[in-house]
Amino acid sequence: MKAKVGDWLVIEGTNLGDRRRSGLIVALRHADGTPPYVVRWLDDDHESLVFPGPTARIEHREHLQAPNG
């Protein structure tokens, strides 16, 4: 798993009723883009250091569609 600042970290819930959690990667701890990442979570605007598990994925910013306007 490799990321850049500005990519999104998405963590899927593992149990029935768990919600998906998404956050913006705001800092890297390793220059090669490997974890851990500093993530600002969308749901509460809190920043935390994250070591992603098996239900996590990176959505790279260059693959995301820019908003219209």
PQR file with spaces between the fields and no chain letter, atoms N, CA, C, O and H, PARSE charges and radii, in Angstrom:
ATOM       1  N    MET     1       0.852   -1.169    0.000 -0.4000 1.5000
ATOM       2  CA   MET     1       0.000    0.000    0.000 -0.0000 2.0000
ATOM       3  C    MET     1       0.899    1.234    0.000  0.5500 1.7000
ATOM       4  O    MET     1       1.786    1.374    0.842 -0.5500 1.4000
ATOM       5  N    LYS     2       0.652    2.126   -0.963 -0.4000 1.5000
ATOM       6  CA   LYS     2       1.406    3.380   -1.036 -0.0000 2.0000
ATOM       7  C    LYS     2       0.443    4.523   -1.308  0.5500 1.7000
ATOM       8  O    LYS     2      -0.541    4.372   -2.031 -0.5500 1.4000
ATOM       9  H    LYS     2      -0.069    2.013   -1.647  0.4000 1.0000
ATOM      10  N    ALA     3       0.748    5.669   -0.712 -0.4000 1.5000
ATOM      11  CA   ALA     3      -0.121    6.836   -0.849 -0.0000 2.0000
ATOM      12  C    ALA     3       0.716    8.096   -0.976  0.5500 1.7000
ATOM      13  O    ALA     3       1.927    8.095   -0.754 -0.5500 1.4000
ATOM      14  H    ALA     3       1.548    5.791   -0.125  0.4000 1.0000
ATOM      15  N    LYS     4       0.027    9.172   -1.340 -0.4000 1.5000
ATOM      16  CA   LYS     4       0.613   10.510   -1.380 -0.0000 2.0000
ATOM      17  C    LYS     4      -0.277   11.425   -0.558  0.5500 1.7000
ATOM      18  O    LYS     4      -1.452   11.130   -0.338 -0.5500 1.4000
ATOM      19  H    LYS     4      -0.957    9.172   -1.520  0.4000 1.0000
ATOM      20  N    VAL     5       0.286   12.529   -0.107 -0.4000 1.5000
ATOM      21  CA   VAL     5      -0.539   13.538    0.563 -0.0000 2.0000
ATOM      22  C    VAL     5      -1.617   13.972   -0.429  0.5500 1.7000
ATOM      23  O    VAL     5      -1.329   14.244   -1.595 -0.5500 1.4000
ATOM      24  H    VAL     5       1.241   12.768   -0.286  0.4000 1.0000
ATOM      25  N    GLY     6      -2.853   14.034    0.047 -0.4000 1.5000
ATOM      26  CA   GLY     6      -3.984   14.386   -0.803 -0.0000 2.0000
ATOM      27  C    GLY     6      -4.805   13.198   -1.251  0.5500 1.7000
ATOM      28  O    GLY     6      -5.923   13.368   -1.736 -0.5500 1.4000
ATOM      29  H    GLY     6      -3.087   13.813    0.994  0.4000 1.0000
ATOM      30  N    ASP     7      -4.267   11.983   -1.097 -0.4000 1.5000
ATOM      31  CA   ASP     7      -5.044   10.777   -1.379 -0.0000 2.0000
ATOM      32  C    ASP     7      -6.025   10.545   -0.237  0.5500 1.7000
ATOM      33  O    ASP     7      -5.912   11.156    0.826 -0.5500 1.4000
ATOM      34  H    ASP     7      -3.358   11.845   -0.703  0.4000 1.0000
ATOM      35  N    TRP     8      -6.985    9.658   -0.467 -0.4000 1.5000
ATOM      36  CA   TRP     8      -7.994    9.321    0.540 -0.0000 2.0000
ATOM      37  C    TRP     8      -7.764    7.912    1.050  0.5500 1.7000
ATOM      38  O    TRP     8      -7.464    7.000    0.279 -0.5500 1.4000
ATOM      39  H    TRP     8      -7.076    9.162   -1.331  0.4000 1.0000
ATOM      40  N    LEU     9      -7.905    7.743    2.350 -0.4000 1.5000
ATOM      41  CA   LEU     9      -7.881    6.426    2.970 -0.0000 2.0000
ATOM      42  C    LEU     9      -9.324    6.055    3.282  0.5500 1.7000
ATOM      43  O    LEU     9     -10.034    6.799    3.959 -0.5500 1.4000
ATOM      44  H    LEU     9      -8.149    8.484    2.976  0.4000 1.0000
ATOM      45  N    VAL    10      -9.751    4.902    2.785 -0.4000 1.5000
ATOM      46  CA   VAL    10     -11.112    4.419    3.014 -0.0000 2.0000
ATOM      47  C    VAL    10     -11.011    3.094    3.754  0.5500 1.7000
ATOM      48  O    VAL    10     -10.321    2.173    3.317 -0.5500 1.4000
ATOM      49  H    VAL    10      -9.174    4.298    2.235  0.4000 1.0000
ATOM      50  N    ILE    11     -11.711    3.011    4.882 -0.4000 1.5000
ATOM      51  CA   ILE    11     -11.716    1.789    5.686 -0.0000 2.0000
ATOM      52  C    ILE    11     -13.143    1.263    5.742  0.5500 1.7000
ATOM      53  O    ILE    11     -14.053    1.943    6.216 -0.5500 1.4000
ATOM      54  H    ILE    11     -12.272    3.759    5.237  0.4000 1.0000
ATOM      55  N    GLU    12     -13.322    0.052    5.253 -0.4000 1.5000
ATOM      56  CA   GLU    12     -14.639   -0.585    5.251 -0.0000 2.0000
ATOM      57  C    GLU    12     -14.903   -1.217    6.612  0.5500 1.7000
ATOM      58  O    GLU    12     -13.985   -1.704    7.272 -0.5500 1.4000
ATOM      59  H    GLU    12     -12.583   -0.500    4.867  0.4000 1.0000
ATOM      60  N    GLY    13     -16.167   -1.204    7.021 -0.4000 1.5000
ATOM      61  CA   GLY    13     -16.550   -1.883    8.256 -0.0000 2.0000
ATOM      62  C    GLY    13     -16.418   -3.387    8.098  0.5500 1.7000
ATOM      63  O    GLY    13     -16.583   -3.916    6.998 -0.5500 1.4000
ATOM      64  H    GLY    13     -16.913   -0.809    6.484  0.4000 1.0000
ATOM      65  N    THR    14     -16.122   -4.078    9.186 -0.4000 1.5000
ATOM      66  CA   THR    14     -15.939   -5.530    9.113 -0.0000 2.0000
ATOM      67  C    THR    14     -17.133   -6.309    9.651  0.5500 1.7000
ATOM      68  O    THR    14     -17.248   -7.510    9.403 -0.5500 1.4000
ATOM      69  H    THR    14     -15.988   -3.649   10.079  0.4000 1.0000
ATOM      70  N    ASN    15     -18.015   -5.647   10.377 -0.4000 1.5000
ATOM      71  CA   ASN    15     -19.184   -6.309   10.950 -0.0000 2.0000
ATOM      72  C    ASN    15     -20.455   -5.670   10.421  0.5500 1.7000
ATOM      73  O    ASN    15     -20.448   -4.515    9.997 -0.5500 1.4000
ATOM      74  H    ASN    15     -17.921   -4.672   10.577  0.4000 1.0000
ATOM      75  N    LEU    16     -21.538   -6.418   10.447 -0.4000 1.5000
ATOM      76  CA   LEU    16     -22.830   -5.903   10.030 -0.0000 2.0000
ATOM      77  C    LEU    16     -23.157   -4.646   10.827  0.5500 1.7000
ATOM      78  O    LEU    16     -23.093   -4.649   12.057 -0.5500 1.4000
ATOM      79  H    LEU    16     -21.544   -7.357   10.791  0.4000 1.0000
ATOM      80  N    GLY    17     -23.501   -3.590   10.136 -0.4000 1.5000
ATOM      81  CA   GLY    17     -23.833   -2.339   10.804 -0.0000 2.0000
ATOM      82  C    GLY    17     -22.665   -1.382   10.948  0.5500 1.7000
ATOM      83  O    GLY    17     -22.863   -0.207   11.258 -0.5500 1.4000
ATOM      84  H    GLY    17     -23.553   -3.588    9.137  0.4000 1.0000
ATOM      85  N    ASP    18     -21.440   -1.871   10.727 -0.4000 1.5000
ATOM      86  CA   ASP    18     -20.283   -0.974   10.757 -0.0000 2.0000
ATOM      87  C    ASP    18     -20.356   -0.026    9.567  0.5500 1.7000
ATOM      88  O    ASP    18     -20.835   -0.388    8.493 -0.5500 1.4000
ATOM      89  H    ASP    18     -21.279   -2.826   10.476  0.4000 1.0000
ATOM      90  N    ARG    19     -19.880    1.173    9.774 -0.4000 1.5000
ATOM      91  CA   ARG    19     -19.894    2.138    8.682 -0.0000 2.0000
ATOM      92  C    ARG    19     -18.513    2.251    8.056  0.5500 1.7000
ATOM      93  O    ARG    19     -17.495    1.918    8.663 -0.5500 1.4000
ATOM      94  H    ARG    19     -19.491    1.468   10.647  0.4000 1.0000
ATOM      95  N    ARG    20     -18.519    2.727    6.832 -0.4000 1.5000
ATOM      96  CA   ARG    20     -17.269    3.025    6.139 -0.0000 2.0000
ATOM      97  C    ARG    20     -16.714    4.323    6.703  0.5500 1.7000
ATOM      98  O    ARG    20     -17.475    5.235    7.025 -0.5500 1.4000
ATOM      99  H    ARG    20     -19.346    2.997    6.339  0.4000 1.0000
ATOM     100  N    ARG    21     -15.400    4.413    6.824 -0.4000 1.5000
ATOM     101  CA   ARG    21     -14.763    5.628    7.328 -0.0000 2.0000
ATOM     102  C    ARG    21     -13.781    6.117    6.268  0.5500 1.7000
ATOM     103  O    ARG    21     -12.985    5.343    5.736 -0.5500 1.4000
ATOM     104  H    ARG    21     -14.782    3.672    6.563  0.4000 1.0000
ATOM     105  N    SER    22     -13.850    7.413    5.969 -0.4000 1.5000
ATOM     106  CA   SER    22     -12.984    8.005    4.953 -0.0000 2.0000
ATOM     107  C    SER    22     -12.235    9.179    5.539  0.5500 1.7000
ATOM     108  O    SER    22     -12.769    9.936    6.350 -0.5500 1.4000
ATOM     109  H    SER    22     -14.496    8.042    6.401  0.4000 1.0000
ATOM     110  N    GLY    23     -10.992    9.322    5.118 -0.4000 1.5000
ATOM     111  CA   GLY    23     -10.191   10.443    5.585 -0.0000 2.0000
ATOM     112  C    GLY    23      -9.152   10.855    4.562  0.5500 1.7000
ATOM     113  O    GLY    23      -8.713   10.055    3.736 -0.5500 1.4000
ATOM     114  H    GLY    23     -10.558    8.707    4.459  0.4000 1.0000
ATOM     115  N    LEU    24      -8.772   12.112    4.633 -0.4000 1.5000
ATOM     116  CA   LEU    24      -7.770   12.684    3.750 -0.0000 2.0000
ATOM     117  C    LEU    24      -6.384   12.452    4.346  0.5500 1.7000
ATOM     118  O    LEU    24      -6.158   12.741    5.521 -0.5500 1.4000
ATOM     119  H    LEU    24      -9.128   12.762    5.303  0.4000 1.0000
ATOM     120  N    ILE    25      -5.473   11.940    3.557 -0.4000 1.5000
ATOM     121  CA   ILE    25      -4.096   11.760    4.018 -0.0000 2.0000
ATOM     122  C    ILE    25      -3.415   13.121    3.970  0.5500 1.7000
ATOM     123  O    ILE    25      -3.253   13.711    2.902 -0.5500 1.4000
ATOM     124  H    ILE    25      -5.657   11.705    2.602  0.4000 1.0000
ATOM     125  N    VAL    26      -3.015   13.612    5.148 -0.4000 1.5000
ATOM     126  CA   VAL    26      -2.434   14.955    5.250 -0.0000 2.0000
ATOM     127  C    VAL    26      -0.927   14.931    5.476  0.5500 1.7000
ATOM     128  O    VAL    26      -0.275   15.965    5.331 -0.5500 1.4000
ATOM     129  H    VAL    26      -3.146   13.133    6.016  0.4000 1.0000
ATOM     130  N    ALA    27      -0.356   13.781    5.827 -0.4000 1.5000
ATOM     131  CA   ALA    27       1.093   13.676    6.020 -0.0000 2.0000
ATOM     132  C    ALA    27       1.518   12.217    5.915  0.5500 1.7000
ATOM     133  O    ALA    27       0.761   11.298    6.227 -0.5500 1.4000
ATOM     134  H    ALA    27      -0.886   12.941    5.945  0.4000 1.0000
ATOM     135  N    LEU    28       2.754   12.037    5.466 -0.4000 1.5000
ATOM     136  CA   LEU    28       3.362   10.712    5.381 -0.0000 2.0000
ATOM     137  C    LEU    28       4.474   10.616    6.410  0.5500 1.7000
ATOM     138  O    LEU    28       5.116   11.617    6.728 -0.5500 1.4000
ATOM     139  H    LEU    28       3.369   12.783    5.213  0.4000 1.0000
ATOM     140  N    ARG    29       4.703    9.433    6.927 -0.4000 1.5000
ATOM     141  CA   ARG    29       5.818    9.208    7.842 -0.0000 2.0000
ATOM     142  C    ARG    29       7.027    8.614    7.121  0.5500 1.7000
ATOM     143  O    ARG    29       8.140    8.629    7.648 -0.5500 1.4000
ATOM     144  H    ARG    29       4.182    8.620    6.669  0.4000 1.0000
ATOM     145  N    HIS    30       6.800    8.088    5.904 -0.4000 1.5000
ATOM     146  CA   HIS    30       7.876    7.505    5.101 -0.0000 2.0000
ATOM     147  C    HIS    30       7.830    8.118    3.703  0.5500 1.7000
ATOM     148  O    HIS    30       6.760    8.224    3.105 -0.5500 1.4000
ATOM     149  H    HIS    30       5.896    8.076    5.476  0.4000 1.0000
ATOM     150  N    ALA    31       8.981    8.518    3.188 -0.4000 1.5000
ATOM     151  CA   ALA    31       9.057    9.174    1.879 -0.0000 2.0000
ATOM     152  C    ALA    31       8.574    8.280    0.738  0.5500 1.7000
ATOM     153  O    ALA    31       8.162    8.786   -0.306 -0.5500 1.4000
ATOM     154  H    ALA    31       9.850    8.431    3.675  0.4000 1.0000
ATOM     155  N    ASP    32       8.619    6.961    0.923 -0.4000 1.5000
ATOM     156  CA   ASP    32       8.192    6.057   -0.149 -0.0000 2.0000
ATOM     157  C    ASP    32       6.681    5.847   -0.190  0.5500 1.7000
ATOM     158  O    ASP    32       6.194    5.089   -1.030 -0.5500 1.4000
ATOM     159  H    ASP    32       8.954    6.550    1.771  0.4000 1.0000
ATOM     160  N    GLY    33       5.925    6.500    0.698 -0.4000 1.5000
ATOM     161  CA   GLY    33       4.464    6.423    0.670 -0.0000 2.0000
ATOM     162  C    GLY    33       3.863    5.245    1.402  0.5500 1.7000
ATOM     163  O    GLY    33       2.656    5.018    1.319 -0.5500 1.4000
ATOM     164  H    GLY    33       6.320    7.116    1.380  0.4000 1.0000
ATOM     165  N    THR    34       4.679    4.491    2.119 -0.4000 1.5000
ATOM     166  CA   THR    34       4.151    3.363    2.881 -0.0000 2.0000
ATOM     167  C    THR    34       3.635    3.837    4.240  0.5500 1.7000
ATOM     168  O    THR    34       4.040    4.895    4.721 -0.5500 1.4000
ATOM     169  H    THR    34       5.660    4.675    2.186  0.4000 1.0000
ATOM     170  N    PRO    35       2.739    3.055    4.865 -0.5600 1.5000
ATOM     171  CA   PRO    35       2.182    3.450    6.165  0.2800 2.0000
ATOM     172  C    PRO    35       3.252    3.568    7.234  0.5500 1.7000
ATOM     173  O    PRO    35       4.352    3.032    7.091 -0.5500 1.4000
ATOM     174  N    PRO    36       2.924    4.265    8.293 -0.5600 1.5000
ATOM     175  CA   PRO    36       1.630    4.852    8.654  0.2800 2.0000
ATOM     176  C    PRO    36       1.409    6.209    7.980  0.5500 1.7000
ATOM     177  O    PRO    36       2.325    6.815    7.425 -0.5500 1.4000
ATOM     178  N    TYR    37       0.138    6.661    8.055 -0.4000 1.5000
ATOM     179  CA   TYR    37      -0.281    7.934    7.482 -0.0000 2.0000
ATOM     180  C    TYR    37      -0.947    8.782    8.554  0.5500 1.7000
ATOM     181  O    TYR    37      -1.578    8.262    9.475 -0.5500 1.4000
ATOM     182  H    TYR    37      -0.607    6.169    8.506  0.4000 1.0000
ATOM     183  N    VAL    38      -0.796   10.095    8.422 -0.4000 1.5000
ATOM     184  CA   VAL    38      -1.587   11.006    9.245 -0.0000 2.0000
ATOM     185  C    VAL    38      -2.830   11.322    8.428  0.5500 1.7000
ATOM     186  O    VAL    38      -2.740   11.819    7.305 -0.5500 1.4000
ATOM     187  H    VAL    38      -0.284   10.517    7.674  0.4000 1.0000
ATOM     188  N    VAL    39      -3.999   11.027    9.008 -0.4000 1.5000
ATOM     189  CA   VAL    39      -5.276   11.128    8.300 -0.0000 2.0000
ATOM     190  C    VAL    39      -6.201   12.086    9.036  0.5500 1.7000
ATOM     191  O    VAL    39      -6.320   12.030   10.260 -0.5500 1.4000
ATOM     192  H    VAL    39      -4.072   10.623    9.920  0.4000 1.0000
ATOM     193  N    ARG    40      -6.860   12.973    8.275 -0.4000 1.5000
ATOM     194  CA   ARG    40      -7.918   13.827    8.826 -0.0000 2.0000
ATOM     195  C    ARG    40      -9.252   13.206    8.403  0.5500 1.7000
ATOM     196  O    ARG    40      -9.584   13.159    7.218 -0.5500 1.4000
ATOM     197  H    ARG    40      -6.764   13.018    7.281  0.4000 1.0000
ATOM     198  N    TRP    41     -10.008   12.729    9.399 -0.4000 1.5000
ATOM     199  CA   TRP    41     -11.247   11.996    9.153 -0.0000 2.0000
ATOM     200  C    TRP    41     -12.382   12.946    8.794  0.5500 1.7000
ATOM     201  O    TRP    41     -12.526   14.015    9.386 -0.5500 1.4000
ATOM     202  H    TRP    41      -9.738   12.767   10.362  0.4000 1.0000
ATOM     203  N    LEU    42     -13.184   12.537    7.813 -0.4000 1.5000
ATOM     204  CA   LEU    42     -14.309   13.357    7.370 -0.0000 2.0000
ATOM     205  C    LEU    42     -15.403   13.468    8.417  0.5500 1.7000
ATOM     206  O    LEU    42     -16.049   14.509    8.533 -0.5500 1.4000
ATOM     207  H    LEU    42     -13.067   11.668    7.332  0.4000 1.0000
ATOM     208  N    ASP    43     -15.616   12.401    9.180 -0.4000 1.5000
ATOM     209  CA   ASP    43     -16.756   12.387   10.099 -0.0000 2.0000
ATOM     210  C    ASP    43     -16.583   13.290   11.316  0.5500 1.7000
ATOM     211  O    ASP    43     -17.575   13.755   11.877 -0.5500 1.4000
ATOM     212  H    ASP    43     -15.091   11.556    9.085  0.4000 1.0000
ATOM     213  N    ASP    44     -15.334   13.549   11.739 -0.4000 1.5000
ATOM     214  CA   ASP    44     -15.166   14.384   12.940 -0.0000 2.0000
ATOM     215  C    ASP    44     -14.018   15.395   12.841  0.5500 1.7000
ATOM     216  O    ASP    44     -13.730   16.099   13.810 -0.5500 1.4000
ATOM     217  H    ASP    44     -14.528   13.171   11.284  0.4000 1.0000
ATOM     218  N    ASP    45     -13.360   15.471   11.676 -0.4000 1.5000
ATOM     219  CA   ASP    45     -12.267   16.418   11.419 -0.0000 2.0000
ATOM     220  C    ASP    45     -11.076   16.197   12.354  0.5500 1.7000
ATOM     221  O    ASP    45     -10.225   17.077   12.485 -0.5500 1.4000
ATOM     222  H    ASP    45     -13.594   14.900   10.890  0.4000 1.0000
ATOM     223  N    HIS    46     -11.007   15.045   12.995 -0.4000 1.5000
ATOM     224  CA   HIS    46      -9.907   14.687   13.899 -0.0000 2.0000
ATOM     225  C    HIS    46      -8.759   14.105   13.073  0.5500 1.7000
ATOM     226  O    HIS    46      -8.999   13.404   12.090 -0.5500 1.4000
ATOM     227  H    HIS    46     -11.698   14.330   12.889  0.4000 1.0000
ATOM     228  N    GLU    47      -7.525   14.390   13.461 -0.4000 1.5000
ATOM     229  CA   GLU    47      -6.362   13.802   12.804 -0.0000 2.0000
ATOM     230  C    GLU    47      -5.782   12.696   13.673  0.5500 1.7000
ATOM     231  O    GLU    47      -5.702   12.820   14.895 -0.5500 1.4000
ATOM     232  H    GLU    47      -7.330   14.960   14.259  0.4000 1.0000
ATOM     233  N    SER    48      -5.379   11.613   13.016 -0.4000 1.5000
ATOM     234  CA   SER    48      -4.766   10.511   13.752 -0.0000 2.0000
ATOM     235  C    SER    48      -3.720    9.819   12.886  0.5500 1.7000
ATOM     236  O    SER    48      -3.745    9.907   11.658 -0.5500 1.4000
ATOM     237  H    SER    48      -5.443   11.513   12.023  0.4000 1.0000
ATOM     238  N    LEU    49      -2.802    9.132   13.554 -0.4000 1.5000
ATOM     239  CA   LEU    49      -1.790    8.329   12.882 -0.0000 2.0000
ATOM     240  C    LEU    49      -2.393    6.946   12.653  0.5500 1.7000
ATOM     241  O    LEU    49      -2.855    6.300   13.593 -0.5500 1.4000
ATOM     242  H    LEU    49      -2.781    9.061   14.551  0.4000 1.0000
ATOM     243  N    VAL    50      -2.386    6.497   11.397 -0.4000 1.5000
ATOM     244  CA   VAL    50      -3.092    5.267   11.039 -0.0000 2.0000
ATOM     245  C    VAL    50      -2.142    4.260   10.399  0.5500 1.7000
ATOM     246  O    VAL    50      -1.381    4.582    9.486 -0.5500 1.4000
ATOM     247  H    VAL    50      -2.011    7.023   10.633  0.4000 1.0000
ATOM     248  N    PHE    51      -2.211    3.041   10.903 -0.4000 1.5000
ATOM     249  CA   PHE    51      -1.561    1.889   10.293 -0.0000 2.0000
ATOM     250  C    PHE    51      -2.694    1.074    9.659  0.5500 1.7000
ATOM     251  O    PHE    51      -3.324    0.279   10.356 -0.5500 1.4000
ATOM     252  H    PHE    51      -2.829    2.779   11.645  0.4000 1.0000
ATOM     253  N    PRO    52      -2.971    1.247    8.362 -0.5600 1.5000
ATOM     254  CA   PRO    52      -4.143    0.620    7.742  0.2800 2.0000
ATOM     255  C    PRO    52      -4.117   -0.902    7.827  0.5500 1.7000
ATOM     256  O    PRO    52      -3.071   -1.537    7.694 -0.5500 1.4000
ATOM     257  N    GLY    53      -5.296   -1.462    8.052 -0.4000 1.5000
ATOM     258  CA   GLY    53      -5.461   -2.909    8.109 -0.0000 2.0000
ATOM     259  C    GLY    53      -5.963   -3.466    6.787  0.5500 1.7000
ATOM     260  O    GLY    53      -5.959   -2.772    5.771 -0.5500 1.4000
ATOM     261  H    GLY    53      -6.146   -0.946    8.160  0.4000 1.0000
ATOM     262  N    PRO    54      -6.397   -4.725    6.803 -0.5600 1.5000
ATOM     263  CA   PRO    54      -6.789   -5.404    5.566  0.2800 2.0000
ATOM     264  C    PRO    54      -8.065   -4.876    4.917  0.5500 1.7000
ATOM     265  O    PRO    54      -8.303   -5.151    3.741 -0.5500 1.4000
ATOM     266  N    THR    55      -8.886   -4.133    5.639 -0.4000 1.5000
ATOM     267  CA   THR    55     -10.114   -3.600    5.038 -0.0000 2.0000
ATOM     268  C    THR    55      -9.921   -2.187    4.500  0.5500 1.7000
ATOM     269  O    THR    55     -10.885   -1.546    4.081 -0.5500 1.4000
ATOM     270  H    THR    55      -8.693   -3.910    6.594  0.4000 1.0000
ATOM     271  N    ALA    56      -8.696   -1.703    4.509 -0.4000 1.5000
ATOM     272  CA   ALA    56      -8.419   -0.334    4.054 -0.0000 2.0000
ATOM     273  C    ALA    56      -7.959   -0.329    2.601  0.5500 1.7000
ATOM     274  O    ALA    56      -7.365   -1.287    2.105 -0.5500 1.4000
ATOM     275  H    ALA    56      -7.913   -2.223    4.850  0.4000 1.0000
ATOM     276  N    ARG    57      -8.256    0.783    1.942 -0.4000 1.5000
ATOM     277  CA   ARG    57      -7.758    0.984    0.585 -0.0000 2.0000
ATOM     278  C    ARG    57      -7.428    2.463    0.399  0.5500 1.7000
ATOM     279  O    ARG    57      -7.935    3.321    1.121 -0.5500 1.4000
ATOM     280  H    ARG    57      -8.738    1.561    2.345  0.4000 1.0000
ATOM     281  N    ILE    58      -6.580    2.743   -0.573 -0.4000 1.5000
ATOM     282  CA   ILE    58      -6.210    4.108   -0.922 -0.0000 2.0000
ATOM     283  C    ILE    58      -6.954    4.485   -2.194  0.5500 1.7000
ATOM     284  O    ILE    58      -6.972    3.718   -3.156 -0.5500 1.4000
ATOM     285  H    ILE    58      -6.168    2.045   -1.160  0.4000 1.0000
ATOM     286  N    GLU    59      -7.566    5.658   -2.201 -0.4000 1.5000
ATOM     287  CA   GLU    59      -8.134    6.227   -3.423 -0.0000 2.0000
ATOM     288  C    GLU    59      -7.221    7.383   -3.807  0.5500 1.7000
ATOM     289  O    GLU    59      -7.193    8.425   -3.151 -0.5500 1.4000
ATOM     290  H    GLU    59      -7.552    6.281   -1.420  0.4000 1.0000
ATOM     291  N    HIS    60      -6.481    7.172   -4.880 -0.4000 1.5000
ATOM     292  CA   HIS    60      -5.487    8.154   -5.300 -0.0000 2.0000
ATOM     293  C    HIS    60      -6.159    9.378   -5.907  0.5500 1.7000
ATOM     294  O    HIS    60      -7.105    9.257   -6.685 -0.5500 1.4000
ATOM     295  H    HIS    60      -6.503    6.326   -5.412  0.4000 1.0000
ATOM     296  N    ARG    61      -5.670   10.541   -5.549 -0.4000 1.5000
ATOM     297  CA   ARG    61      -6.301   11.792   -5.963 -0.0000 2.0000
ATOM     298  C    ARG    61      -6.352   11.948   -7.473  0.5500 1.7000
ATOM     299  O    ARG    61      -7.299   12.544   -7.986 -0.5500 1.4000
ATOM     300  H    ARG    61      -4.902   10.639   -4.917  0.4000 1.0000
ATOM     301  N    GLU    62      -5.359   11.429   -8.213 -0.4000 1.5000
ATOM     302  CA   GLU    62      -5.383   11.593   -9.669 -0.0000 2.0000
ATOM     303  C    GLU    62      -6.474   10.756  -10.328  0.5500 1.7000
ATOM     304  O    GLU    62      -6.819   10.993  -11.486 -0.5500 1.4000
ATOM     305  H    GLU    62      -4.589   10.945   -7.796  0.4000 1.0000
ATOM     306  N    HIS    63      -7.021    9.781   -9.605 -0.4000 1.5000
ATOM     307  CA   HIS    63      -8.101    8.956  -10.142 -0.0000 2.0000
ATOM     308  C    HIS    63      -9.479    9.499   -9.799  0.5500 1.7000
ATOM     309  O    HIS    63     -10.485    9.011  -10.314 -0.5500 1.4000
ATOM     310  H    HIS    63      -6.741    9.588   -8.664  0.4000 1.0000
ATOM     311  N    LEU    64      -9.530   10.495   -8.940 -0.4000 1.5000
ATOM     312  CA   LEU    64     -10.815   11.057   -8.549 -0.0000 2.0000
ATOM     313  C    LEU    64     -11.224   12.131   -9.534  0.5500 1.7000
ATOM     314  O    LEU    64     -10.388   12.900  -10.010 -0.5500 1.4000
ATOM     315  H    LEU    64      -8.713   10.891   -8.522  0.4000 1.0000
ATOM     316  N    GLN    65     -12.501   12.182   -9.837 -0.4000 1.5000
ATOM     317  CA   GLN    65     -13.013   13.166  -10.785 -0.0000 2.0000
ATOM     318  C    GLN    65     -13.125   14.527  -10.111  0.5500 1.7000
ATOM     319  O    GLN    65     -13.640   14.637   -8.998 -0.5500 1.4000
ATOM     320  H    GLN    65     -13.180   11.557   -9.451  0.4000 1.0000
ATOM     321  N    ALA    66     -12.643   15.552  -10.786 -0.4000 1.5000
ATOM     322  CA   ALA    66     -12.750   16.910  -10.256 -0.0000 2.0000
ATOM     323  C    ALA    66     -14.201   17.360  -10.298  0.5500 1.7000
ATOM     324  O    ALA    66     -14.935   17.003  -11.221 -0.5500 1.4000
ATOM     325  H    ALA    66     -12.224   15.463  -11.689  0.4000 1.0000
ATOM     326  N    PRO    67     -14.627   18.148   -9.298 -0.5600 1.5000
ATOM     327  CA   PRO    67     -15.999   18.641   -9.300  0.2800 2.0000
ATOM     328  C    PRO    67     -16.245   19.580  -10.478  0.5500 1.7000
ATOM     329  O    PRO    67     -15.335   20.275  -10.930 -0.5500 1.4000
ATOM     330  N    ASN    68     -17.476   19.592  -10.966 -0.4000 1.5000
ATOM     331  CA   ASN    68     -17.854   20.500  -12.064 -0.0000 2.0000
ATOM     332  C    ASN    68     -17.964   21.911  -11.540  0.5500 1.7000
ATOM     333  O    ASN    68     -18.323   22.129  -10.383 -0.5500 1.4000
ATOM     334  H    ASN    68     -18.215   19.028  -10.599  0.4000 1.0000
ATOM     335  N    GLY    69     -17.650   22.885  -12.408 -0.4000 1.5000
ATOM     336  CA   GLY    69     -17.845   24.264  -11.986 -0.0000 2.0000
ATOM     337  C    GLY    69     -16.643   25.032  -12.175  0.5500 1.7000
ATOM     338  O    GLY    69     -16.618   26.225  -11.872 -0.5500 1.4000
ATOM     339  H    GLY    69     -17.358   22.708  -13.348  0.4000 1.0000
